[in-house]
Amino acid sequence: MTETPQNSTTNKHPDQHLDKTLDRDCTTLSRHVLQQLQSFGPNAQDLSALMSRIALAGKLISRRFSRAGLMEDVLGFTGEVNVQGESVKKMDIYANEVFISVFKQSGLVCRLASEEMEQPYYIPENCPIGRYTLLYDPIDGSSNTDINLSLGSIFSIRQQEGTDLDGEAKDLLQNGRKQLAAGYILYGPSTMLVYTIGKGVHFFTLDPSLGEFILTQENVKIPNHGGVYSVNEGNFWQWSEPYREYIRYVHSTKGYSARYSGAMVSDIHRILVQGGVFLYPGTIEKPQGKLRLLYETAPLAFLIEQAGGSASTGEIDILEVVPTKLHQRTPLIIGSPENVEKVKSFVKAVEV
């Protein structure tokens, strides 16, 4: 009987494949941060611990979303209005409280600032040793909560400067280049955590069987150009003429597709992977637009720039904007560098 030759794949020792699988499956978020910083020193351990806390908040919020339709008093509005003048969803309050609860136990964070809170939330027991501030949008895309569509959380970590005895958190009123880390958690078909500490952009996916975020893609790069444009065209007639002209351009140019979900994290994630541009212009009456600089646009700009992309107000880079107040808003053009430059070219043409 003639023996059938084995192919090269069959000849490989089974442990070779197993080793690669184990290496990938064992790269947790906290381990990855330490590897990125190539250090086990105090600062590296602090960042690793902070990212682990963010991951824990993401797990708790994800679990709540996955069971929302089965539980009472989870969905819908609270009847309250936040500091932004927006109606508050019950999940907004839950997610905000999750971040507070998780970071109370960290010993590292002295205060948290959120778009759901008028003033920063201080953790006095942490302040003697806590050297960091967490800024976050607990639920991005709240309008999707009750209809089972994707949502997200956005986060940013900054080094605390000074004692901040007046409670005004003036050291936060600095540009986005002062961020130590930033990213988002996407609650979709799978829960993903995307982060940067200034050393590239990395994807982690929550494995429910392990209860861990596992590295799924390192050093993600955004395409230089993409065919997706993401914007709420229902606001078309409220925009200034340059943005209307850009939309007319993509309507008449082959190769563009509109994609808009109502949750910025979902739209930004699509553009990060596929390329394109996300727009949230100001309006004639409100030229600064809707999005918050410290909790939304600066963290996302830091992340997208680390992936090779670009983020602008239309006039200057988002990361160069120096806020004058905690809840300052900015217009936003963000995504693939060629797409962002194209939008800016319409703005500059009108200025000239």
TAQUIJO-V981653 format. One record per residue. N is the residue number from 1. PHI is phi in whole degrees, 0 to 359 (NA if undefined). Layout:
BEGIN
n->N phi->PHI
n->N phi->PHI
END
This chain:
BEGIN
n->1 phi->NA
n->2 phi->282
n->3 phi->279
n->4 phi->287
n->5 phi->298
n->6 phi->269
n->7 phi->283
n->8 phi->295
n->9 phi->293
n->10 phi->294
n->11 phi->289
n->12 phi->292
n->13 phi->295
n->14 phi->301
n->15 phi->292
n->16 phi->296
n->17 phi->293
n->18 phi->297
n->19 phi->297
n->20 phi->294
n->21 phi->296
n->22 phi->296
n->23 phi->299
n->24 phi->293
n->25 phi->290
n->26 phi->265
n->27 phi->276
n->28 phi->278
n->29 phi->298
n->30 phi->296
n->31 phi->295
n->32 phi->295
n->33 phi->300
n->34 phi->297
n->35 phi->294
n->36 phi->298
n->37 phi->276
n->38 phi->51
n->39 phi->203
n->40 phi->242
n->41 phi->289
n->42 phi->302
n->43 phi->294
n->44 phi->296
n->45 phi->294
n->46 phi->299
n->47 phi->297
n->48 phi->300
n->49 phi->294
n->50 phi->296
n->51 phi->294
n->52 phi->296
n->53 phi->292
n->54 phi->298
n->55 phi->299
n->56 phi->297
n->57 phi->301
n->58 phi->298
n->59 phi->296
n->60 phi->294
n->61 phi->292
n->62 phi->300
n->63 phi->299
n->64 phi->296
n->65 phi->298
n->66 phi->295
n->67 phi->247
n->68 phi->303
n->69 phi->290
n->70 phi->261
n->71 phi->245
n->72 phi->277
n->73 phi->61
n->74 phi->250
n->75 phi->265
n->76 phi->94
n->77 phi->268
n->78 phi->274
n->79 phi->92
n->80 phi->259
n->81 phi->236
n->82 phi->276
n->83 phi->297
n->84 phi->276
n->85 phi->82
n->86 phi->254
n->87 phi->296
n->88 phi->261
n->89 phi->275
n->90 phi->299
n->91 phi->289
n->92 phi->300
n->93 phi->295
n->94 phi->301
n->95 phi->295
n->96 phi->298
n->97 phi->292
n->98 phi->298
n->99 phi->299
n->100 phi->298
n->101 phi->298
n->102 phi->296
n->103 phi->274
n->104 phi->300
n->105 phi->271
n->106 phi->281
n->107 phi->73
n->108 phi->249
n->109 phi->256
n->110 phi->274
n->111 phi->207
n->112 phi->234
n->113 phi->233
n->114 phi->222
n->115 phi->292
n->116 phi->273
n->117 phi->236
n->118 phi->295
n->119 phi->239
n->120 phi->300
n->121 phi->262
n->122 phi->264
n->123 phi->242
n->124 phi->305
n->125 phi->293
n->126 phi->270
n->127 phi->298
n->128 phi->299
n->129 phi->240
n->130 phi->291
n->131 phi->247
n->132 phi->228
n->133 phi->237
n->134 phi->258
n->135 phi->247
n->136 phi->200
n->137 phi->251
n->138 phi->298
n->139 phi->225
n->140 phi->267
n->141 phi->89
n->142 phi->303
n->143 phi->296
n->144 phi->273
n->145 phi->302
n->146 phi->275
n->147 phi->240
n->148 phi->62
n->149 phi->251
n->150 phi->297
n->151 phi->224
n->152 phi->204
n->153 phi->234
n->154 phi->241
n->155 phi->219
n->156 phi->211
n->157 phi->243
n->158 phi->232
n->159 phi->286
n->160 phi->285
n->161 phi->237
n->162 phi->80
n->163 phi->272
n->164 phi->56
n->165 phi->291
n->166 phi->278
n->167 phi->76
n->168 phi->264
n->169 phi->53
n->170 phi->297
n->171 phi->292
n->172 phi->282
n->173 phi->275
n->174 phi->228
n->175 phi->290
n->176 phi->291
n->177 phi->284
n->178 phi->276
n->179 phi->289
n->180 phi->270
n->181 phi->205
n->182 phi->200
n->183 phi->168
n->184 phi->209
n->185 phi->244
n->186 phi->253
n->187 phi->260
n->188 phi->230
n->189 phi->306
n->190 phi->234
n->191 phi->265
n->192 phi->241
n->193 phi->241
n->194 phi->240
n->195 phi->216
n->196 phi->219
n->197 phi->240
n->198 phi->85
n->199 phi->228
n->200 phi->89
n->201 phi->242
n->202 phi->224
n->203 phi->257
n->204 phi->232
n->205 phi->242
n->206 phi->285
n->207 phi->264
n->208 phi->299
n->209 phi->290
n->210 phi->260
n->211 phi->69
n->212 phi->228
n->213 phi->278
n->214 phi->248
n->215 phi->301
n->216 phi->242
n->217 phi->200
n->218 phi->252
n->219 phi->50
n->220 phi->291
n->221 phi->240
n->222 phi->282
n->223 phi->301
n->224 phi->296
n->225 phi->214
n->226 phi->214
n->227 phi->268
n->228 phi->267
n->229 phi->237
n->230 phi->235
n->231 phi->198
n->232 phi->277
n->233 phi->290
n->234 phi->296
n->235 phi->265
n->236 phi->313
n->237 phi->281
n->238 phi->265
n->239 phi->276
n->240 phi->287
n->241 phi->301
n->242 phi->302
n->243 phi->286
n->244 phi->294
n->245 phi->294
n->246 phi->297
n->247 phi->295
n->248 phi->298
n->249 phi->297
n->250 phi->290
n->251 phi->295
n->252 phi->257
n->253 phi->244
n->254 phi->294
n->255 phi->104
n->256 phi->254
n->257 phi->228
n->258 phi->274
n->259 phi->220
n->260 phi->214
n->261 phi->256
n->262 phi->89
n->263 phi->233
n->264 phi->300
n->265 phi->301
n->266 phi->298
n->267 phi->292
n->268 phi->295
n->269 phi->296
n->270 phi->301
n->271 phi->290
n->272 phi->301
n->273 phi->277
n->274 phi->256
n->275 phi->90
n->276 phi->135
n->277 phi->216
n->278 phi->250
n->279 phi->236
n->280 phi->220
n->281 phi->289
n->282 phi->287
n->283 phi->246
n->284 phi->300
n->285 phi->281
n->286 phi->232
n->287 phi->297
n->288 phi->277
n->289 phi->75
n->290 phi->250
n->291 phi->282
n->292 phi->274
n->293 phi->295
n->294 phi->287
n->295 phi->257
n->296 phi->230
n->297 phi->288
n->298 phi->293
n->299 phi->301
n->300 phi->291
n->301 phi->296
n->302 phi->301
n->303 phi->293
n->304 phi->295
n->305 phi->297
n->306 phi->294
n->307 phi->269
n->308 phi->95
n->309 phi->265
n->310 phi->216
n->311 phi->214
n->312 phi->214
n->313 phi->276
n->314 phi->106
n->315 phi->240
n->316 phi->223
n->317 phi->299
n->318 phi->305
n->319 phi->289
n->320 phi->264
n->321 phi->287
n->322 phi->258
n->323 phi->288
n->324 phi->252
n->325 phi->207
n->326 phi->299
n->327 phi->255
n->328 phi->296
n->329 phi->251
n->330 phi->217
n->331 phi->293
n->332 phi->215
n->333 phi->233
n->334 phi->214
n->335 phi->148
n->336 phi->298
n->337 phi->302
n->338 phi->292
n->339 phi->294
n->340 phi->297
n->341 phi->296
n->342 phi->296
n->343 phi->298
n->344 phi->297
n->345 phi->296
n->346 phi->289
n->347 phi->295
n->348 phi->294
n->349 phi->300
n->350 phi->287
n->351 phi->299
n->352 phi->291
END
